[in-house]
C-alpha cells in the first residue's frame, strides 16, 4: 500500500504533524490498515528528501508541522489519475493453500473449503455489523470509512463465491471422472460430509 | 431453550417414491429465537427453499417435527395451520405475489381481513405497517405503479402486519440492485431487532451477513453454522 501517497493526499488539505496524519488516515479507513507513528515519520522524512513535502517548523507544543510542495501536489494528482496496477496480483495465501490441498495426498479439501467459508462468513458478518453502525452519517470521513467497509464486504463475498465455485468444480470432477479423487461421500453423516481422496493418488495436470 | 419461535427437529422431506425418491431434507434440526435473524445458505438444490416452506406450514415433513411458538404444526390440521400462517407467520417471496387489482394498503390488509379483523381496523394496521417500511405515501397506489423496491416493501409490510412473530423470507432481494436490496434487509433486521424471529434464505453471502447466524445447507443436510461467536476482525476507528 502506498503510505507515501496517502500522506501526501492528506497534506494537500492542510499542513499537519505526524500524529495528526495518522489520526486523519484512520478516520477515513478505520483501523483496517493500522499505521504506526514511526512509519509515518519515516515516510515524512523520505517525502522531505524527495522534495514532495517540507518541515516548516514547530507548533507551540513541539510538533513538527509538514506541508506539501508543488512537486508533492503533482505527485498526488498523478496518483489519483493512475489506476492501481493489477499486473502482479498480490500473493493470495488461500488460493495457494487450496492449489496445494488438491494436489497433496491425504488433504481433506472439503473441510479446508468449509472451514474457510465459515471464517470468511464470520468476517463478512462483522463488516456488515460495522456498516450498519456507520450508516446514516453524512460526515465525509464516515462515508469514506463506510466505502472501505464496502470494499471489504465485496472482497469477502468474492472469496465465498470462489470457494463455492471450487467446491462445485471438485464435486463435478469427482463425478465425471468416476474417481475417488475429491469424492463427496453422499452417505456420510453430516460431520463426515467432506471430500475424500485416497492417499498416494495425485492428479497430474497433464493427465486430463 | 424452549422459547424458540421456530423449531425443526430431525426434519426429513422426501419427494417421489422409491427407487426414484429424492431426499430434499435429511434430518435437519434448526431453531430461530426471538430477536434473531438466521440466514440459510446453500447451492441450488441444497434444500433451503424446502426448509422454508416446511417452516411456514406450506409443506409438511415426511418425518420429524416442526413447531411454531411451541405449537406442533402436525397437530393443528390443515385449517389450524392456515390460521397459524395468517396470524403468526409472515412470508416474503422472491416473486412478490402482490394482487395487482388491490392498492398497497389493500394488499397489506388482506391477510388481516381474511383472519376476521374488521376492515377499518385491518386498514389502520396496514397503514402502520406501510409506515414502518417507509412507504406510507404510496398507500393508495397499485403495484403496477411502483418500482420493484417499492413493491418489495409492500410485500414486507404484508409479512409483518398484525405483529407476526416469525418472518420467513425466500431470496427477498431477488432482482433488486445492491442499495435497494440492502434497504429490504434493513427492514427485516429492524423487525427482528424489535423481537420477531426471522429466517432468510439466500444464495448471496453479502445478504446472509445481515443475519446473527448463518446455517449452511448442502444436499439437505446442515453442514456448518457460523455467527454465534464473533471474531473481532475489525474495530471501529478510535476517533469518532
Interface residues (C-beta under 8 A of the other chain):
Chain A: X23 X26 X27 X29 X30 X31 X32 X114 X117 X118 X119 X120 X121 X122 X123 X124 X125 X126 X127 X128 X129 X130 X132 X133 X141 X142 X145 X152 X153 X154 X156 X157 X160 X161 X164 X168 X186 X190 X193
Chain B: X27 X43 X186 X189 X204 X205 X206 X208 X209 X210 X211 X214 X216 X218 X219 X221 X222 X223 X224 X225 X226 X227 X230 X231 X232 X233 X234 X235 X236 X237 X238 X239 X240
